[in-house]
């Protein structure tokens, strides 16, 4: 060994034994939120904290469009999961109960009760334009993966993130039809009933509506299987995704243009798409007329939805498709990012494609689309929360609607402040159009139209790092994670968290905050410290007194200033 290399080797050994210094840890190398992202997180937590039977501030309750409440609730949970995993893994006290309440809300009949009617079929999807199926009140036993897939993914994300297995308990999932009738499940048999359908259906996918398989919705049970298998040593995922992936590539991807189809009609034996916009019934002349008028049934919303979640298990395919999808949908003109008009997902396509760009790691497109939606969606700040109010009064082409091609406008409502007292005075038909702080959502004047779902997706696009879903699903939290240092007692009304992350490699807890215009003194507690070890503390690069023989410690801070707090083993 050369003499210089020997001394370098000796120096590295001594350094490795001397512990970290504050200078070796750069907080800005770790994922972080920004002010808008934190505001959107608080908005989602506020809605999650409402009584689960209270749907104030929710756009739709029982609806079949893309803005249906089940999607709003599910994507709110996915947003929380991203924040928990990537930005705040060392801070669970507020996010876990919010996530749990979203699952409870998903089990309310107001969310899934539509299936009693929809289970009999959607006339547009049937060759004879009839409703040939028997009524089924059980929302997960057959079809309806547009609900059950999300419920399964929500539950298994929750179990992965918190190792709280409450939804595995027999009888934990209850669909109460009325006082005398209910359907009872748990996580295990929910996964089985989805898996059995995927394996026994005429095609390797699960119906949303009867006779119609939407690949976007089928991404969610596959992720649910992945997460469930990791925690339960089962093999649903391996058996399900291989035939689905093969079928998807054969049926849903145009081999020449790489455009993606929207859904597959089982009886007709083809996929509805921009290159084949046919239902195989009396609707076809209508669709032909729309195409002649220039309507394009390719959808950035559909493609963004599929791509974002399929990237969790099939990244190579999605990354190969992305340049074609971006060329098809995305435009940058004079510094302004826009997308081609979308008649399939008109109130969420900007948000879906921004989420795909974030997952792929296309930072320029993600930032460009977020800048655009900030300019066109009229976002509002209310008491420290930030969100994009929905716009309800927009005619759209609804490819899955049974009641015509136009969405009816919501009845006008006089704007009123929302409270427990006056909520009862608002007509039942119109309560879901009211948004606390600014009254009637139908009065919003922004374009393109947007929805509650778009609001949640924009939060996801803002929060997702590159490969965010892929990493979260493929590198789940392990048992050791729950014993590592973390924080509690954060006053979220007065503190804007930027990150709370424990770095296992460097054995360091990094907590960062933003400053507020108004504030004062507060504190939070660091927990799960090892009393047999000594910890060094720096606040804004200034060394503090070491932590010795303690399991927890209070950290004071002044909220008008931004802070970086690092606690690491010596």
C-alpha positions in Angstrom: 0.0 0.0 0.0 1.4 3.4 -0.9 2.2 5.6 2.1 -0.3 8.3 1.1 -3.1 5.8 0.7 -2.2 4.3 4.1 -2.7 7.6 5.9 -5.9 8.2 4.0 -7.1 4.7 5.0 -6.1 5.4 8.7 -7.9 8.8 8.6 -11.2 7.2 7.3 -11.1 4.5 10.1 -10.6 7.2 12.7 -13.4 9.3 11.2 -15.8 6.4 11.1 -15.2 5.8 14.8 -15.6 9.4 15.8 -19.2 9.7 14.8 -20.9 12.4 12.6 -20.5 16.1 12.9 -23.3 18.5 12.0 -21.4 19.6 9.0 -21.6 16.1 7.4 -25.4 16.2 7.2 -27.0 18.6 4.8 -30.8 18.7 5.5 -31.5 20.0 2.0 -30.3 16.6 0.6 -33.5 15.0 2.1 -37.0 15.2 0.6 -39.1 18.2 1.8 -42.5 19.7 1.4 -43.1 23.3 0.5 -45.6 25.8 1.8 -48.4 24.9 -0.7 -47.8 21.2 -0.2 -48.1 21.7 3.6 -51.3 23.7 3.1 -52.8 21.0 1.0 -51.8 18.4 3.6 -53.6 20.4 6.3 -56.7 20.6 4.0 -56.7 16.9 3.6 -56.2 16.3 7.3 -59.0 18.8 8.1 -61.5 16.9 5.8 -60.4 13.6 7.2 -61.0 14.8 10.7 -64.7 15.6 9.9 -67.2 13.2 11.2 -67.3 10.3 8.7 -71.0 10.9 8.1 -70.4 14.6 7.3 -69.7 15.2 3.6 -69.4 19.0 3.8 -66.6 20.2 1.5 -66.9 17.0 -0.6 -68.0 17.6 -4.2 -69.9 14.4 -4.9 -71.3 11.7 -2.7 -73.2 9.2 -4.9 -72.0 9.8 -8.5 -70.6 7.7 -11.3 -68.3 10.3 -12.9 -64.6 10.7 -12.3 -65.4 13.2 -9.5 -67.3 10.5 -7.5 -66.6 10.7 -3.8 -64.9 7.3 -3.7 -62.0 8.7 -5.8 -61.7 11.8 -3.8 -61.4 9.8 -0.6 -59.0 7.3 -2.0 -56.7 9.8 -3.6 -56.7 11.8 -0.4 -55.4 8.7 1.3 -52.7 8.2 -1.4 -51.6 11.8 -0.9 -51.3 11.2 2.9 -49.3 8.0 2.2 -46.8 9.9 0.0 -46.3 12.6 2.6 -45.9 10.0 5.4 -43.5 7.8 3.5 -41.3 10.4 1.8 -41.5 13.7 3.8 -42.6 12.9 7.3 -41.7 9.2 8.1 -40.5 10.3 11.6 -43.8 12.0 12.4 -46.9 9.7 12.5 -49.1 11.1 15.3 -51.3 13.2 13.0 -51.2 11.4 9.7 -52.1 7.9 11.0 -55.5 8.8 12.5 -56.3 10.9 9.5 -55.6 8.0 7.2 -57.6 5.6 9.4 -60.6 8.0 9.2 -60.4 8.1 5.5 -60.8 4.3 5.4 -63.7 4.6 7.7 -65.3 7.2 5.5 -64.8 4.9 2.5 -66.9 2.3 4.3 -69.9 4.7 4.6 -72.9 3.7 2.5 -73.0 7.2 0.9 -69.8 6.2 -0.8 -70.6 2.7 -2.2 -74.4 2.7 -2.2 -74.5 3.5 -5.9 -73.6 -0.1 -6.7 -77.1 -1.4 -6.0 -78.2 0.4 -9.1 -75.0 0.3 -11.2 -74.6 -3.5 -10.7 -77.5 -4.0 -13.1 -75.4 -2.6 -15.9 -74.7 0.6 -17.8 -76.7 0.7 -21.1 -73.8 2.3 -23.1 -71.6 -0.7 -22.4 -74.1 -3.3 -23.5 -74.5 -4.5 -27.1 -78.3 -4.3 -26.7 -78.2 -1.2 -24.6 -80.1 -3.0 -21.8 -79.4 -3.7 -18.2 -79.2 -7.5 -18.1 -77.7 -8.2 -14.7 -79.3 -9.0 -11.4 -79.1 -6.3 -8.7 -76.2 -6.9 -6.3 -76.1 -4.9 -3.0 -72.6 -6.2 -2.0 -70.2 -3.5 -3.3 -67.1 -5.8 -3.6 -68.3 -9.3 -4.4 -68.5 -8.9 -8.2 -67.2 -6.1 -10.4 -67.0 -2.6 -9.0 -63.2 -2.7 -8.8 -63.5 1.1 -9.1 -64.4 0.9 -5.5 -63.0 -2.3 -4.0 -59.5 -1.8 -5.6 -59.2 1.6 -3.9 -60.4 0.2 -0.6 -57.9 -2.6 -0.8 -55.0 -0.3 -1.7 -55.9 2.2 1.1 -56.1 -0.6 3.7 -52.8 -2.1 2.7 -51.0 1.2 2.5 -52.2 1.9 6.0 -51.0 -1.5 7.3 -47.6 -1.0 5.6 -47.1 2.5 6.9 -48.2 1.9 10.5 -48.2 -1.9 11.1 -51.6 -1.5 12.6 -53.4 -4.7 11.5 -56.9 -3.7 12.6 -58.3 -4.3 9.2 -57.1 -7.9 9.2 -59.5 -8.6 12.1 -62.5 -10.8 11.2 -65.6 -8.6 10.7 -63.6 -5.3 10.5 -65.0 -4.4 7.1 -68.7 -4.0 7.2 -71.1 -2.9 4.4 -74.4 -2.1 6.2 -77.2 -2.2 3.7 -80.0 -1.5 6.3 -80.8 -2.5 9.9 -81.3 -6.1 8.8 -78.7 -6.7 6.1 -75.0 -6.3 5.9 -72.0 -7.8 4.1 -69.0 -8.5 6.3 -65.3 -8.8 5.2 -61.8 -8.3 6.4 -58.6 -7.5 4.6 -57.9 -11.2 3.8 -61.1 -12.0 2.1 -61.3 -8.6 0.4 -58.0 -9.5 -1.3 -59.3 -13.0 -2.2 -62.6 -11.8 -3.7 -60.6 -9.4 -6.0 -58.0 -12.0 -6.9 -60.6 -14.7 -7.7 -62.3 -12.4 -10.2 -59.0 -11.5 -11.9 -58.2 -15.2 -12.3 -61.6 -16.4 -13.4 -63.0 -13.5 -15.6 -63.0 -14.0 -19.3 -60.0 -11.5 -19.4 -57.3 -11.0 -16.8 -58.9 -7.9 -15.3 -61.7 -7.0 -13.0 -64.8 -5.1 -14.2 -65.6 -1.7 -13.0 -69.0 -1.5 -14.5 -70.4 -4.8 -15.7 -68.9 -5.7 -19.1 -66.3 -3.0 -18.9 -62.7 -3.3 -17.6 -60.8 -0.1 -17.0 -57.1 -0.6 -16.8 -56.7 2.5 -14.6 -58.9 1.1 -11.9 -57.2 -2.3 -12.2 -53.8 -0.8 -11.2 -55.1 -0.4 -7.6 -55.9 -4.1 -6.8 -52.5 -5.1 -8.2 -50.8 -2.6 -5.8 -53.0 -3.9 -3.1 -51.9 -7.4 -3.8 -48.2 -6.3 -3.7 -48.6 -4.6 -0.3 -50.7 -7.4 1.2 -48.2 -10.1 0.1 -45.3 -8.3 1.8 -47.1 -8.3 5.1 -48.9 -11.7 4.9 -46.5 -14.0 2.9 -49.1 -14.6 0.2 -48.5 -14.7 -3.6 -51.4 -12.8 -5.1 -49.3 -10.2 -6.9 -47.1 -12.7 -8.8 -50.1 -14.6 -10.0 -52.1 -11.5 -11.0 -49.8 -9.0 -12.6 -48.1 -11.3 -15.2 -51.3 -12.1 -17.2 -52.7 -8.6 -16.7 -49.4 -7.0 -18.0 -49.4 -9.2 -21.0 -53.0 -8.5 -21.8 -52.5 -4.8 -21.2 -49.7 -4.6 -23.7 -51.6 -6.6 -26.3 -55.0 -4.9 -26.0 -54.5 -1.3 -24.6 -51.4 0.0 -26.3 -51.6 1.1 -30.0 -48.5 -0.6 -31.4 -47.9 2.3 -33.9 -48.7 5.4 -31.9 -48.3 4.0 -28.3 -51.7 5.7 -27.5 -53.6 4.0 -24.6 -57.1 2.7 -24.7 -59.6 3.6 -21.9 -61.6 0.4 -21.3 -62.3 -3.1 -22.6 -65.8 -4.3 -23.5 -65.9 -8.0 -22.7 -68.9 -9.0 -24.8 -67.8 -6.9 -27.8 -64.2 -8.1 -27.5 -62.4 -4.8 -28.0 -61.1 -1.8 -26.2 -62.7 1.6 -26.5 -59.9 4.0 -27.6 -59.0 7.0 -29.7 -58.3 4.7 -32.6 -61.4 2.6 -32.0 -64.1 4.8 -30.4 -66.9 2.2 -30.5 -69.3 0.8 -28.0 -70.6 -1.9 -30.4 -74.3 -0.7 -30.2 -76.6 2.1 -31.3 -74.2 4.7 -29.7 -71.6 4.2 -32.5 -73.1 6.7 -35.0 -73.1 9.3 -32.2 -69.4 8.5 -31.5 -68.6 8.7 -35.2 -70.3 12.1 -35.5 -68.2 13.3 -32.6 -65.0 12.1 -34.2 -66.0 13.9 -37.4 -66.4 17.1 -35.4 -62.8 16.7 -34.2 -63.3 15.1 -30.8 -60.2 13.1 -29.8 -60.8 10.2 -27.4 -57.2 9.9 -26.4 -56.9 11.0 -22.8 -54.1 12.5 -20.9 -56.1 11.9 -17.7 -56.5 8.2 -18.5 -52.8 7.9 -19.5 -51.6 9.7 -16.4 -53.7 7.6 -14.1 -52.5 4.3 -15.7 -48.9 5.3 -15.9 -48.6 6.7 -12.4 -49.7 3.5 -10.7 -48.4 0.9 -13.1 -45.0 2.5 -12.7 -45.1 1.0 -9.1 -44.6 -2.5 -10.6 -43.8 -2.1 -14.3 -41.5 0.9 -14.5 -39.8 -0.1 -17.7 -43.0 -0.3 -19.7 -44.2 3.1 -18.4 -40.9 4.8 -18.9 -40.8 3.5 -22.5 -44.3 4.8 -23.1 -43.9 8.2 -21.4 -42.1 10.0 -24.3 -44.9 9.1 -26.6 -47.6 10.1 -24.2 -45.9 13.4 -23.4 -45.6 14.2 -27.1 -49.3 13.4 -27.6 -50.6 15.5 -24.7 -48.1 18.0 -23.5 -47.3 21.4 -25.0 -45.0 24.2 -23.9 -45.6 27.5 -25.6 -44.1 30.8 -24.5 -43.2 29.3 -21.1 -46.8 28.0 -20.5 -47.4 24.3 -20.1 -50.7 23.0 -21.5 -52.3 19.7 -22.3 -54.5 18.8 -25.3 -58.2 18.9 -24.4 -59.5 15.8 -22.7 -63.1 14.7 -23.0 -62.6 11.4 -21.1 -61.3 13.0 -17.8 -62.1 16.7 -18.3 -62.0 17.7 -14.7 -58.7 16.0 -13.7 -56.5 15.5 -16.7 -54.0 18.3 -15.8 -53.7 16.8 -12.4 -53.3 13.2 -13.5 -50.6 14.0 -16.1 -48.7 16.2 -13.6 -48.7 13.2 -11.2 -47.3 11.0 -13.9 -44.6 13.5 -14.7 -43.7 13.6 -11.0 -43.5 9.8 -10.7 -41.4 9.5 -13.9 -39.1 12.3 -12.7 -39.9 14.8 -15.5 -39.3 17.8 -13.2 -39.8 20.4 -15.9 -43.2 19.1 -16.9 -44.3 18.6 -13.3 -43.3 22.2 -12.4 -44.8 23.6 -15.6 -48.2 21.9 -15.1 -48.3 22.9 -11.4 -47.6 26.5 -12.5 -50.5 26.3 -15.0 -53.0 24.8 -12.6 -52.1 27.5 -10.0 -53.0 30.1 -12.6 -56.3 28.5 -13.8 -57.8 26.6 -10.9 -58.2 29.6 -8.5 -56.5 28.0 -5.4 -57.4 29.5 -2.0 -55.8 29.7 1.4 -58.2 29.2 4.4 -56.8 29.2 7.9 -53.4 27.9 6.8 -54.9 25.2 4.5 -54.5 25.4 0.7 -56.7 23.8 -1.9 -58.3 24.0 -5.4 -62.0 24.5 -5.0 -64.0 22.3 -7.3 -66.1 23.6 -10.2 -69.3 21.6 -10.8 -71.2 23.4 -13.5 -69.4 22.1 -16.6 -70.9 20.1 -19.5 -68.7 17.0 -20.2 -68.7 13.9 -22.2 -69.0 11.1 -19.7 -68.1 7.8 -21.3 -69.5 5.8 -18.4 -72.7 7.7 -17.7 -76.0 6.0 -18.1 -78.0 9.2 -18.3 -76.8 11.0 -21.4 -73.6 12.8 -22.5 -74.0 15.9 -20.4 -73.5 16.4 -16.7 -76.4 18.4 -15.3 -75.6 21.7 -13.6 -75.9 21.6 -9.8 -78.8 23.7 -8.5 -77.8 27.2 -7.5 -77.3 27.7 -3.8 -76.9 31.0 -1.9 -73.4 31.1 -0.4 -73.4 30.6 3.3 -70.7 29.9 5.9 -70.7 26.2 6.8 -71.3 25.3 10.4 -73.0 22.5 12.3 -76.0 24.8 12.9 -76.7 26.1 9.4 -75.7 22.9 7.5 -79.2 21.5 8.3 -80.8 24.5 6.6 -79.2 23.8 3.2 -81.2 21.6 0.9 -79.9 18.0 1.0 -79.4 18.0 -2.8 -77.0 20.9 -2.6 -74.9 20.5 0.5 -72.0 18.9 -1.3 -71.6 21.9 -3.5 -70.7 24.2 -0.6 -67.1 24.8 0.4 -66.3 26.3 3.7 -64.9 29.8 3.4 -66.2 30.7 -0.1 -69.7 29.3 -0.4 -71.2 27.8 -3.6 -68.7 25.9 -5.8 -70.9 26.3 -8.8 -70.1 30.0 -8.9 -66.4 29.3 -9.5 -65.2 30.8 -12.9 -62.1 28.9 -13.9 -61.2 26.7 -16.8 -60.5 23.9 -17.5 -63.1 22.4 -15.2 -61.7 20.7 -12.1 -62.8 18.6 -9.2 -62.1 17.4 -5.7 -60.2 14.6 -7.4 -58.0 17.1 -9.2 -57.3 18.9 -5.9 -56.0 15.6 -4.3 -54.0 14.8 -7.4 -52.3 18.2 -7.5 -51.2 17.6 -3.9 -49.8 14.2 -5.0 -48.0 15.8 -8.0 -46.5 18.4 -5.7 -45.5 15.8 -3.1 -44.2 12.9 -5.2 -40.4 12.6 -5.7 -39.2 10.8 -8.8 -40.1 7.0 -8.5 -42.2 8.0 -5.5 -44.9 5.2 -5.8 -42.4 2.7 -7.0 -40.1 3.2 -4.0 -43.0 3.3 -1.5 -44.5 0.0 -2.7 -41.2 -1.8 -3.3 -39.3 -0.6 -0.2 -42.0 -0.8 2.6 -41.3 0.2 6.1 -39.9 -2.7 8.2 -40.3 -3.5 11.9 -37.2 -1.6 12.8 -38.6 1.7 11.5 -41.1 1.8 14.4 -38.4 1.8 17.0 -36.3 4.6 15.5 -36.2 8.2 16.8 -39.2 10.3 15.8 -41.2 13.3 16.9 -44.5 14.0 18.5 -46.4 17.0 20.0 -46.1 19.1 16.8 -48.5 22.1 17.0 -49.6 22.0 13.3 -51.5 25.3 13.7 -48.3 27.1 14.5 -45.6 25.0 12.9 -45.0 24.5 9.2 -43.1 21.2 8.9 -40.7 20.9 6.0 -39.4 17.4 6.7 -39.2 14.9 9.6 -36.9 12.0 8.6 -34.7 9.5 10.4 -31.6 8.6 8.4 -30.8 5.0 9.4 -27.4 5.0 7.6 -26.2 8.1 9.4 -28.2 7.4 12.6 -29.6 11.0 12.5 -33.0 12.6 12.9 -33.5 15.6 10.7 -36.4 17.9 11.4 -36.9 21.1 9.3 -39.5 23.9 9.5 -40.5 26.9 7.6 -41.0 30.3 9.3 -44.4 31.8 9.7 -45.4 35.5 9.4 -47.1 35.2 12.8 -46.0 32.8 15.6 -44.3 32.5 18.8 -42.6 29.9 21.0 -43.5 26.3 20.8 -41.8 22.9 21.1 -42.0 19.3 20.0 -40.8 16.0 21.6 -38.2 13.7 20.2 -39.0 10.1 21.2 -37.5 6.6 20.9 -34.0 7.7 21.9 -31.7 4.9 23.3 -30.8 5.9 26.9 -27.6 3.8 26.5 -26.4 6.2 23.8 -25.3 9.8 23.7 -26.8 12.1 21.0 -25.5 15.4 19.7 -27.9 18.2 18.8 -27.6 21.1 16.4 -30.2 23.7 15.8 -29.5 25.8 12.7 -25.9 24.5 12.7 -25.4 25.7 16.3 -24.4 22.9 18.7 -26.6 22.3 21.7 -26.2 20.3 24.9 -25.8 16.6 24.3 -28.6 14.2 25.1 -27.4 11.7 27.7 -29.3 8.8 29.2 -32.7 9.9 28.0 -35.5 8.2 26.0 -37.2 11.5 25.0 -36.4 15.2 25.0 -38.3 18.4 24.4 -37.0 20.7 21.6 -38.0 24.4 21.9 -38.3 26.5 18.8 -39.5 29.9 17.6 -42.0 29.6 14.8 -41.4 32.8 12.9 -38.1 31.5 11.8 -37.1 28.5 9.6 -35.2 25.9 11.5 -33.0 22.8 10.7 -32.7 20.5 13.7 -30.4 17.5 13.6 -30.0 14.9 16.3 -27.5 12.1 15.8 -25.6 9.4 17.6 -22.1 10.3 18.8 
